């Protein structure tokens, strides 16, 4: 019997308190679900346990021993193993090699292969799974990879096993196989901390649930005492009513019509209409195909079937961003740092990359015009900068995102598509980004807004489409429903 | 000459560190002129420019290629191939009664076509198969070398060049060697492309983050096509100067130049990771290596010692740039 507990953990980041006086405790032999919406501080606490970051104040204990980690290997040494969402396995090595990577058993200086495979087989047998330790990892299915990861973590004989979204990439029959393994682990007197966004599976696997919200500890409850709605209420609290202004005109004319759009394996038979001035939300969990849909419409990715109509242009085959830009589309991509901005280049240049042709005359760049439109955008969007020529990497996430948006607004689009524009940015900047969408709506620019933070969609959008496993399963009016309803629909896949 | 204001203001506020290469070049010039009075004479200075012209024009092209995030290792072979193509065409046409005055001109056009063909091939293979240009151009390095040897049958081609052609390599305009004039003119052309044209901005964008550039509606394909063709055209130009200087063309010309060219670009502060670099810096890099080569000749340093020095320089320059990058962040 062992216990992992915290006493008054606080974690401060510049300008924001990620964790505020957290007192939690987890005991062994149980699966503890640990949940919270994005920005709740959940990952921060996990990172503290894993030795990837340190608390600003407070202590944490494992079996009454106070723990201080300076790096992740300290954490493992003290008996805390973590399996992260992104698998760390090496595809062309065998299962056994992956399990013992960096610490293969040796005879003198030479690797003892016999012992390696024997030990790996023993470990796998203990997990009650039928995986041959000689198999190369790329031949395994996703759930088997997860099991190998867990086996690897368990080979350190940990007292605490943290599983970060282990089912996020699994199909439902695979999830069940993985749960069998996790249930088996419970017998080994280990503290299992289970982080997941998939609420419905918690009742199948977890015994207790611990909820954080906005950096604060909300509570720990036994799952059998709770309903779906109880948990959602713990996660979101009393939701503030929508603040969308009333003066956003939606015209009848459609500016974008998507019909039967299909990309096999990603999404299928998607049809919808976007009207002039409208802010249309697309709600859906990670992996519902929403990002892929936006990218196909924008021409960044191909599609197999269907048509996209913009004005009087009908597009029946995969396009490209150059063409779609000409037709008046703009996209702020999901991955801001790797797809949205050029980090090493200046703010000014990043504000003009979508409209280089518009700030040039006979292909010669008009630097004055470039500066002028950049400065106007910085003022309009209230981007906080020290110097327009400093690299964009010097800005905070929220200000970077505003540069990405400003870059596209400089191109005067008629349709803006926002893919998770609020990820990783503070509340203040979020509000400003919604304001930008509304301002654009008043100017007749339509928006397509994808977000996994459903309360944002309720706040901002005129209409919300719900996407589930690659299909649009329905449309809701944000004025007619509450966050819990929307959440339940998105998770459950039916209206 | 201002540094390109793409990422600057990211300077260290330390004039010495920000202009290290320029200062080193100046110090070196002062030092060598004290040791060897022959160094800072008009003839010797023009000599340096003339000698560096061939690798220099290629270095401008290489600078844009590296900024765009690519590389071209085939340059030396294209220098040889273009010289051989011009000479062979000129001789071949002469057999049909066409004077070499015209034959060489047709040869140049043919060589340009070959250069653009290989540049386009590099860009096509990059785009179509997503192959690294490092490998593609390593392959064409061998292909072009072999082709050059096959065309000239292993021997230098002589008596193929008319007077006007030889003038490109050995003539003087207002007392300045023609290759030096070309080096300076091409500097302004490339500096203009990189700083003033939308095309230049696209090159930086593609090298800085190709996916972001693509999502901004910038044609990554056209941008790469341009830089990879432009460097091959510069190789043709260098091949013409080279063959004109020695009045013959052989398959061994340009062998191994990629090392010197890439070092000049890197010494000039261009990042091998793409997205950062200037033509001005490249010119400084060219002069830097040129001055070193020239002074070692003046001071009678063993020819092979020059290799040791050049290699060490390249290493030092990259190390310095990496250090500066950390310092700026």
Contacts between the chains, C-beta under 8 A, distances in Angstrom:
chain1	res1	chain2	res2	distance
A	298	B	215	7.6
A	300	B	214	7.2
A	300	B	215	5.8
A	321	B	214	6.1
A	321	B	215	5.7
A	321	B	216	7.3
A	321	B	217	4.7
A	322	B	217	4.8
A	322	B	218	7.7
A	322	B	219	5.9
A	324	B	217	7.6
A	325	B	216	8.0
A	325	B	217	3.6
A	326	B	217	7.9
A	331	B	215	6.4
A	333	B	215	5.7
A	338	B	209	7.2
A	338	B	211	6.6
A	338	B	212	7.5
A	339	B	209	7.8
A	339	B	211	5.2
A	339	B	212	5.5
A	339	B	215	5.7
A	340	B	212	6.2
A	340	B	215	7.6
A	341	B	209	7.4
A	341	B	212	6.2
A	342	B	204	7.9
A	342	B	205	6.0
A	342	B	208	3.7
A	342	B	209	4.5
A	342	B	212	5.4
A	342	B	213	7.3
A	342	B	275	6.7
A	343	B	208	7.6
A	343	B	209	7.2
A	344	B	7	5.6
A	344	B	208	5.6
A	344	B	275	5.3
A	344	B	276	6.1
A	345	B	6	5.5
A	345	B	7	5.9
A	345	B	204	6.7
A	345	B	205	7.4
A	345	B	208	5.3
A	345	B	275	6.8
A	346	B	5	7.1
A	346	B	6	5.8
A	346	B	7	5.9
A	346	B	9	7.5
A	349	B	6	6.0
A	349	B	201	7.1
A	349	B	204	7.6
A	349	B	205	7.8
A	353	B	201	7.7
A	353	B	205	5.5
A	353	B	212	7.6
A	353	B	213	7.0
A	353	B	216	4.3
A	353	B	218	6.8
A	354	B	216	4.7
A	354	B	217	6.1
A	356	B	198	4.6
A	356	B	201	5.3
A	356	B	202	6.7
A	356	B	218	7.3
A	357	B	198	6.1
A	360	B	197	7.7
A	360	B	198	4.3
A	363	B	197	5.3
A	363	B	198	5.2
A	363	B	199	6.6
A	364	B	196	5.3
A	364	B	197	6.3
A	364	B	198	7.7
A	365	B	196	5.9
A	365	B	197	6.8
A	365	B	198	5.8
A	365	B	200	7.9
A	365	B	201	6.3
A	387	B	9	5.3
A	389	B	5	5.5
A	389	B	8	6.5
A	389	B	9	4.2
A	390	B	9	5.1
A	390	B	10	6.4
A	391	B	7	5.3
A	391	B	10	5.6
A	393	B	329	8.0
A	407	B	216	7.2
